[in-house]
Amino acid sequence: MASKVISSAKAFLKILRSLQDEESNHQCTHEEDIQILKMNGDRVDVVNMYCGNQPVFICQKEVPKINETNVDGDGDGDDADADVCVLQTDPGPQPLTSMKARQLLSWYTLSQNTNMSGVDNNLALHPLWVRCDMSDPARTTWMGAETVCFGNKVSGVKLYSVTCKGSTVDKSAFMTLDELKQEHKKRHHTSSMGIKGSARFNLFGSTVIENTMIESQSSVTVDFNWSHVERILETPPLSSTATLNIKVASGDMRSPMFEMYRELEFLQTLADGLRTGETEWMEPLQSTSAVSLTKAYLEELQSTANALQDKATNIVDTSKLKPDTDTSIFNSLLERSDLDFVEQLWVRLRKSVTSYQDIGDSLKLVIEALKYGEIKPWIHRDSSSSLSKLILESYHQQIDHVSLTGVTPVHMLLEMGLDKMRKDYINYLISEELTTLNHLCYYLSTEVDLQEQVIRLRKLHHLLEIIVTCSKFLALPYDRLFLLTQSCLQHYKSYPYDEEHEFKLQIKPALISHFYQREQAVLWGAEVSTGHGPREVRTSLQLSDRPLVDHVIFETDSPNETVNGESEDPAFFSTMVCCSLVNFA
């Protein structure tokens, strides 16, 4: 019997090691119906509490996709006339029985015991977590195991069990702190215990207005941690440590950056057209054609130049020629009063262009006006677009011939937009003293190709979406915004554009006390611990507004709403995690 158990442990160990040696996340099947996945622990709520983003093994039941066939025919047996629709339904993650979970954990533990002969145990394995079906008396939803190492040697294993209860508004049904301490003492006989509290609040994200949920892909949550917990669901004290978790999706209509986002989308349309050869033009914001707007702009410049002939300068006061724009919060944030000729031309074209022909015809008018000296427009000294260079040449009446064929007009317009939008972003960041030009070199470089320039501009835009969200909606002080800016700038130098990435920022709770002290936490926890370092053992209680387990359907209390649809008292799901330490003698 013992040899059979050791043989099973060795076979299981071989699979886990094979997965562990894979450079990327992977999965395999064991005993025909057990699926083993390697993933980062932060992808599973319960596992994240103990393993964070380190790699873990997840065991669950292997369930094939269900083929659903819907045949809509006239019953005459003619397949050609039948409307057949085949759907593949993914039932989601499925649990194993508690007995099977214990067997897998026993193999894992045995394979890591250096004192057990016949088992190869040179390598400490990633933690193992098994989904359970609540079939045992304790109604367990997860079981887990994690190695404890002394130096390079495995000295023991921590075993975890997770039990859950459905949501309830009855606070008397929740475990008390004394009961949580007693639960800890059942497994760990000690007189010295520490207890910590944690909570998470939503500060910004989806909102409910008149019983209608307005979804948002952006979210700002804050995590609190503190000691000396006195009661369940207590409000975090001002002495807590607080960390903002910031995830912002571009394009939110509530954002002050929305107009800038639309401008960036047009820029991206041009870049995509150059890359793929196909362009899906956006709906124009101006009813007047691009060519007509360009003609009117050139005539305006000529008439202004004539009015200024008696003056010693040909520089046009561009503030008088500023195009009409929507009045919004955006204007006070990023719109500049020093737009030069090329930038103002970009503003007009990006709101009216609907074809390649529009771009070519408009630029042809401008180049002819420059060639014949009809205009002598002012441009910024550091402008780098092709059109800006032609304007500089026109000052000396030496304009090179430009063939406005093929993709050349689109290329020129894209350069104009990149130049203008980069200056917009620089203007805000520098004027707010959030960074310096030296720190922006990566984002402002024109040495890379246009496609890469667009990617870096999108990164810079996303950075500003994050900063503006925290500035305008959370009113964070300058020192926090400065630190967040530096963190985002540094991150995007090394990582690709990713709106799902959560940026972290340490803050003082007093800065956002008005946001959370009257709100209910979406996640609240208390944790009792004993020991230190790798040998620390913990027993925790988590109360959450949604289940922390996705493979079990929980029963809930009576409806948690009043007649007007608003919650009287919040309902919470209860999750308890217990830990045991097994030492290898």
TORKOLDREN-693825 format. One record per residue (C-alpha): y, x, z. Coordinates in steps of 0.02 Angstrom, whole numbers, plus 50000, padded with zeros to 5 digits. Layout:
YXZ...
***
This chain:
500005000050000501215013950048500865023249887501245007449786502925005449875503365023749843502855021849661504005006649644505435015949728505215030749610505245019249458506805010549521507635027249560507265033449384508195018549309509695020549425509825039049390509735036149204511185023849220512145035449333512015049749208512785038949071514605044049044515165026349010514735009949095513065003349039511684991049082509794989449074508374977649119507074980349257505464970449278505924959149131507104947849230508244959549330509834965449248510624981349317512434985149270513505000349305515344995949327516864999749434516804990849601518564983749585517914971549453516994961549588518034954349731516814956949874516244974149815518044979549791518374977549978517114991350018516955001949862518635000649774518605006849594517165019149616515625016349506514305004449577512654996649522512604977649513510914968849509510764950849451509544939349363509324942149178509634925349094509574923948904510974914748817510604896348787510654890548606511384873048594511104864748426512074849348377511454840948218512554827548142511584820147997511064803447921509264804947978508524806647804507864824147838508974832247707509494848647789510804851747655511744836147710511594839747896513074846747992512254859648106513264867948244512424881348348513294887048506512794901348619513194897048800513414910948927512924903949098513834918249186513104929849318511544923149401510874927749574509174934149631508214927549780508604935249948506814941749958506974950849792508664957949847507894965050006506514973049902507754981549787508774987849934507204994450019506765004349862508545010949855508485016150039506765023950022507295033949868508745041549966507745046250122507565065150120506125064050246505015053350134503765063750037503405059649857505165053749817506375064449718508045063049807509145077149747510585065949695511555053349800511605036949705513095025549675513165010449793511994996149748512494977849763511364962949728511914944949694510944932849807510614914249791510904909049974509064904649993508904912850164509404904350330511024914650338511494908650162511794926350098512764928349934512754947349918511744961849988512274979849967511814997750008512835013650009512305031550047513035041350193513155059950161513325074950276513935088650161512855087550005511395079650098511085060950115510965057450302510835038450300511215022050215512415008050255511724990650223512884975950190512624957150193513904944350134513864926050188515054912550128515604894850171516454881850062518294877850078518984867850224520694863350293519994862550470520594878550552519484875350703518004878150588518504896250559517734910150660518844916350802519254934650832518124934750986516674927850884516984941150751516924954850886515304947650956514544947550781514984965950766514204970050935512554962250883512304976550761513304990250843513174992451031514864999651074516274996651196517605004351083518144993950934519654993650822520284978050736521404977350583522224963350486522574961550301523394948350193523914945350015525354934249958525874928849784527714932549754527834929249568526674921549441526064904349389527084890349465526884871549492528354860649438528204841749455526314843149476526164853249315525494870949319526554883149217525384897549180526014915349179525124931249130526304940849244526004942149431526744951249580525724950849739525954960249901524564967150012524884969150198523884979550322524184980350509523344983650678523274973350838522784956650763523034942650888522454926950797521664920850637522904917950493524354926050586525864931050482525924949850449527154958350569528644968050503527774983950561526414981450430526184992850282526544983250122526084987149941526674977649789525424974949649526434972349490525694966049327526944960349196526564953149025527934954448893528544938548812528754927448966530154915248921530764915849102531094934449089532874940849060532034952548935531444938448823532774940848687532404959548684530554955248669530894944748513531834959348439530384970848477529174958548396530164959248233530114978248244528224977348269528084965848117528904979248009527764992748080526214982148051526764978847873526914997447838525205000647915524204986447836525204982347680525324964147734526764956247831526844939547921528714936647930529404928448085530424912348077532234917748044533484914648184534914912848059535024899647924536144910947817535184923047705535094941647744536024946147584537444933947623537614940647800537674958447734539014954047605540064945447737539894960347854540424972747720541924961847673542404960847856542344979847869543404981847712544734969647773544784978047943544954995147861546414988747756547274982247911547094999247993547735009647847549335013847939548355021648081547705039348088545885035048112544595026348009543525022048161543235003348170543334994448337541574987648332541854976648484542924965248373541514964148246540184960248373539024946748304538804930448396537304930848511536524918948633537354919048803536004922948929535584934049075534934946148944536694949648880537284955949049535764967049065535514976148902536754970948768537954985048728539774983848673539685000148574538554994948431538915005748279538845000248098536975003048075536544994148238537614979048194536804978448023535094978548108535604963948219536054953548067534524958247964533224956048100533814938048124533794933447940532524943947842531054934347771530434945947633530394963747569531644958147436532894953247571532834970747645532974979847479534424969147414535394970647578535214989547588535694991047404537354982447442537684994347586537255010247490538355004947342539815001647460539575018947535539415027147363541035019847298541985023047460542265004447495541815007247679541855022047795540915015247946540765023148116539045028148182538425036448340538345055248329536505055748380535905042448257534355048448167533945034748041533955037847853535425025947830536425035147964536165051447870536795043247709538355037547801538665055347861538495061247681539725047947625541055055647735540995070447614540695059647459538995067847431537725053747440535975058047380535115045547266533995033347360532615024047268532435007247356530685004247289528995001647372529035002447562530615013247571531764998647623530554993347760530415011347819532325012547828532504996047921531165001048046532095017248081533695007348111532834996048236532015010348329533685019348343534585003948407533274998248533533025015648604534885016248641534794999048722533445004848842534305021448877535935012448913535125001749048534085015349130535475028149133536855016149186535765010049330535405028349373533525025149368533105040849270533845054849164533735059148980532565073649023531295061349092531435050748934531065064448808529285058248776529905040648738531395045648631530555058748521530785056448333529605070948295528085059348295527715046848155528505029648152526945020648213526865031648367528735029248394528445010348398527025012348524528135022748638529535010148621528344996248674527905006648827529745008448868530004989748844528554985848961529294997649089530934988149082530024971349096529284977849259530914984849326531944969449281530634957849358530704967449523532594968849516533084951049468531694940749548531284951349702532994959649725532204976349770533444989849822533905004749716532745017449800531195006649767531705003249587532005021749559530275026149627529455012449523530335018549366529725036349391527955030149423527935019649263528695033549157527395045849220525955033649195526355029549015526475047848966524585049048994523895031548968523915018948825524955002948826524104990448942524874974449008523364971849122523734987649221524354984649399525734996149456525804999549644527375001449749527535004249936528914993950017529514988650189528994970850234530784966750286531324968150104530284952950055530114943850221531024928650150529664927150017528114927350125528524921950303528604903550254527144904450133525284904150160524264919350113523064917749965521934930350052521874934250239520654945750328520194953050496519064968150513518194975350667517654993450652516715006750749516505025250712517455036850597517355043650421515735040750324514895034050482516175020350509515395002950512516384986950489516204968250510517514957950419518064939950395519014935050237519874918350212520414914850033521134900649929519734903049803517924908649822517644927549821515924924549745515754918849564513874915449552513744901249681514514883749682515194879349854515434862549936517214858149986518054846950112518864830250072520254831349941521594843349997523084833649929524324820449981524864805949872526214816449789524974829949744525614843149865524484851449993524664845850173523684860750238522924874450132521044874850114520134891450134518454898250084517674909150219516774925450181515984936850312515354954450276514204962950402513684981150398512214990750474511945009550478510205016650448510055035050498508725046250422508005055550571
***
